[in-house]
Amino acid sequence: MKIGIINSGGDVPGINAVIASAVKSGTLYGDEFIGFIRGWEGLLDPVDFVPLNLDSVKSISHLGGTILKTTNKGRFAGKIGEGSINLIPREILEQAFNNAKSLGVEALLVIGGDGTLTAAIQLANLGLQIIGVPKTIDNDLSVTERTFGYSTAVELVVESLGRLHTTAESHDRIFVVETMGRYAGWLALEGGLGGGASAILIPEIRFSYEKLYEYLLKRKDNGKNYSLVVVSEGAMSVEGERVTQEHKTSSEVLLGGIADEVAQKIREMSRSSFEVRSMVLGHLQRGGNPNAADIILSQAYGTAAIRAIHEGRHMEMVALISNKIKTVPISDAVRQFNLVTPDSTSYITAKSMGIFMGQ
Ligand code: F6P
């Protein structure tokens, strides 16, 4: 078969391992591959793609980023803001469909998160065989237990908190550390848990400044003159709004800035008796090489996607369910975000360890 590979949206560590494993596996079936450059844009006029073969995917599985480049803007946005579906104009969908057909592409392997996979459904509805692979450091896709890239991002948060811990303790300071994650608190929660945070503020639970301050004061009274407060970029105080930055180039709002706000508020509430610093981990969480867990998961997904294509599956996504790789309808994965809930294991763990979770 001739298979097209597309990755779209933000890069995450592990994309290259998906591409390499898919090409290696497909080659055993006698498949031919092309990879579209900069996501959906490469499938639209003027088309931009490269042939992919065993030579071009040699020694890339351990590398971060993507050899195909990517973008989270452009003519093929699947979602706007917090979950509303963006209907891609019919002429754009037809252009992509016709370009795929004239290149002889019989199936598309689409590596993406919520927005990319929502766009993929719209193209698949025109009749192009599409199989999705769940990619995002936010871990916010439903049905699958894990998206690739998430584990590496959590590791970065854990390592960063470990480093901040020693300087915070030496200086008797409070550090407010902002993580990515959009509307899901997984990165903040599990990064904070692994990295020894005292407080973790996530989008799923509106936090109280008064209670946070009380908690920090109590720590001080107990001789803990330093604290690490992890705040997810989508977190909101009881009375506040999401802190956003203008996103000039995409239909998605760019979240960010809550760490500064939290730091300033703690400073004010303590009448500057607490020395507070804030920092945003930002794109460090997406950069760099994938860890072993992400390489292995990416390879499992890449090869399963090729199997699914040969089984004739359509509009399905490979997913990790009870530690087995299965396929599920893409629509089930993007219908709603996978969010932290009171019965999430890591939430229960954090509460059981006395970590402040917002209330
Ligand atoms: O969805 C992945 C993600 O890294 C989010 O966690 C973050 O909000 C967003 O992308 C950042 O986007 P950009 O790459 O446009 O800064």
Boltz pocket constraint, residues with backbone or C-beta under 6 A from the ligand:
constraints:
  - pocket:
      binder: B
      contacts: [[A, 10], [A, 72], [A, 113], [A, 136], [A, 137], [A, 138], [A, 180], [A, 181], [A, 182], [A, 233], [A, 253], [A, 254], [A, 255], [A, 286]]
      max_distance: 6.0
